[in-house]
Amino acid sequence: MYLAQEQFAKGFAGDVNPVTAGAMAVTQRPFDARANSSISEAAAWHDIPSHYLTATKDQIVVPEKQRYFARRAKAPAVEVNFSRRHGQSPGRGHPSDREADHENR
């Protein structure tokens, strides 16, 4: 299963330049149905230090759920005030904003 290429930028890369968003759409990997039915032996974040970027206006993964993921992983989290147009790729659309937020912590 894939995201429809014509819908990809709107839902996943809304603030990425159109050429990059198009490349992301055509090179996306399929969703693996086993991801929802298989059990992982161990989550990597148990042993590998992790960081989390919370997009506060994400409309696919709500911020409350993102904050939960960060707490569960004991990950330092940075919140960025990205709107719907930024989609799921705030680091691609505005990497300098993400870096500035990280530096101000």
C-alpha positions in Angstrom: 0.0 0.0 0.0 1.3 3.5 -0.9 0.1 7.0 -0.5 -1.4 8.2 -3.8 1.3 10.2 -5.5 -1.1 13.1 -6.2 -2.0 13.3 -2.5 1.5 12.7 -1.1 2.7 16.4 -0.9 -0.6 17.5 0.8 -0.5 14.9 3.5 3.2 14.2 3.9 5.4 16.9 2.5 3.2 20.1 2.3 6.1 22.5 2.7 8.7 20.7 0.8 9.6 22.2 -2.6 7.5 20.5 -5.4 10.5 18.8 -7.1 11.6 17.2 -3.8 8.0 16.3 -2.8 7.6 14.6 -6.2 10.8 12.6 -5.8 9.6 11.6 -2.3 6.2 10.5 -3.7 7.7 8.3 -6.5 10.4 6.7 -4.2 8.2 6.0 -1.2 8.4 2.5 0.2 5.1 0.5 0.6 3.4 0.2 3.9 4.1 -3.3 5.2 0.9 -4.9 6.5 3.0 -6.9 8.9 3.8 -3.7 10.8 0.4 -3.8 12.4 0.3 -7.5 13.1 3.9 -8.5 14.1 5.5 -8.1 17.5 9.0 -6.5 17.7 11.5 -8.3 19.9 12.8 -5.0 21.2 12.3 -1.4 20.5 15.6 0.3 19.5 14.9 3.3 21.7 15.3 1.0 24.8 19.1 0.9 24.1 19.8 3.7 21.6 19.6 7.3 22.7 16.8 9.0 20.8 15.5 12.5 20.2 12.0 13.6 19.2 10.7 16.4 17.0 7.0 17.2 17.8 5.1 19.0 15.1 2.4 20.8 17.2 -0.1 21.1 14.3 0.4 17.7 12.7 -2.9 16.4 11.5 -1.8 12.8 10.9 -0.1 12.0 14.2 -1.7 14.3 16.9 0.8 16.1 19.1 -0.5 14.4 22.3 0.5 11.1 20.8 3.8 12.4 19.7 4.5 13.7 23.2 3.6 10.3 24.6 6.1 8.6 22.2 8.8 11.0 23.3 8.2 10.4 27.0 8.0 6.7 26.5 11.4 6.7 24.8 12.8 9.1 27.4 13.8 11.3 24.4 14.7 14.9 24.7 11.9 16.6 22.6 11.7 19.8 20.6 8.3 21.2 19.7 7.9 23.1 16.5 4.8 25.0 15.5 4.3 23.5 12.1 0.9 23.9 10.4 -0.9 21.5 8.1 1.0 22.9 5.1 4.2 21.5 6.6 2.8 17.9 6.5 4.9 15.1 8.0 8.3 16.5 6.9 9.1 19.6 9.0 12.8 18.8 8.8 12.7 18.7 5.0 10.6 21.8 4.7 12.3 24.1 7.2 15.5 22.5 8.5 16.9 25.8 9.7 13.8 26.3 12.0 14.3 22.9 13.5 18.0 23.6 14.1 17.2 26.9 15.7 14.6 25.3 18.0 17.2 22.7 19.0 19.9 25.3 19.6 17.5 27.3 21.9 17.0 24.5 24.3 
